[in-house]
Amino acid sequence: MTLATETDLTLDDFDYELPSEYIAQFPCDKRTHSRLMCVDKSTQQITHHHFYNIKSLLKPGDLLVLNNTRVIPARLYGRKDTGGQVELLVERILNDFDVIAFIKASKTPKVGQRILINNDIQLAVIARQGDQFQLHCHGTQTPLALLQQHGHIPLPPYMQRDNQTLDKKRYQTVYAKHDGAVAAPTAGLHFDEALLKELQDQEIQLAYVTLHVGAGTFQPVRAHCIRDHHMHAEYLEVSQTVCNAISQTKQNGGRVIAVGTTVVRSLETAMQSGTPKPFAGDSQLFIYPGFNFQCIDGMITNFHLPKSSLLMLVSAFSGMDLIRQAYHLAIQQHYRFFSYGDAMLLV
């Protein structure tokens, strides 16, 4: 779904220059020791903290909503039955036999062609869907079991390194529960179990949605006029329990704080009628300046890539000028960017 805006914004409105050394290649030694920039739209103030200071920036009665998806080892390496090397990135598991995947190869595989994993596990190309392929797994292993045995954690393309043992733990939130994501909901990487307990002891409520982050999150916005961009679909679930928590929080004067842009999309999808309603299915909600937020009062998020739909989302919430100022300050003060980088609290 595309939201109308009063101005014809273009990709150039969401561009900025970032020196490559600002892109975090590894996580902070301790999850909660990342830096935290607080951006307050009402006062136009920007302040600097560490993530463990989040306790003093949230209030009793606030509701934190987190995404409990679990990253699967979605990258596979193999070869075509004709011998060429192949790299697969599984976008979605459809059932016990079929997956949707991106395929990187010297020549695009054809329908009917087979791909071998570990020289014996066969995946048959049965259909093409745009720039993705539907593959059928032959044998007794389910796709998830195949990935668990032979897959690699799919680090984002801007991390110029191979995945390592530490990524199995650190590129995963401590509350990850439901398998299905090919990228981490990175705002949640800053929490550890102790901090979550401290927040609950402070009478800050926790609730969980599930949105399986797809590889589309890394796909560039190609349309020059952003209204022409077609948002990728992602599967999400918002339960009645979460809807009840949102309603109760608002009735009590608390704030709904989304942990990550995936949670923003989930909650705003479930709130499109003006009241929170359970939702289970694909969402193509595209949030950019001009969007009328129905649900959230704040969000925790990392710093996002230039010209990305996620940068458009945070600009819609805090205002383009304030976000530009915040990013300029972040570069000046050597914040770490992207998935393993530092965080922002937008209120």
Secondary structure, 3 states (H helix, E strand, C coil): CCCCCCCCCEHHHHCCCCCHHHECCCCCCCHHHCEEEEEECCCCEEEEEEHHHHHHHCCCCCEEEEECEEECCCEEEEEECCCCEEEEEEEEECCCCEEEEEEEECCCCCCCCEEEECCCEEEEEEEEECCEEEEEEECCCCHHHHHHHHCECCCCCCCCCCCCHHHHHHCCCCCCCEEEECCCCHHHHHCCHHHHHHHHHCCCEEEEEEECCCHHHHCCCCCCEHHHCCCCCEEEEECHHHHHHHHHHHHCCCCEEEECHHHHHHHHHHCCCCCCCCEEEEECCCCCCCCCCCCCCEEEEECCCCCCHHHHHHHHHHCHHHHHHHHHHHHHCCCCECCCCCEEEEC
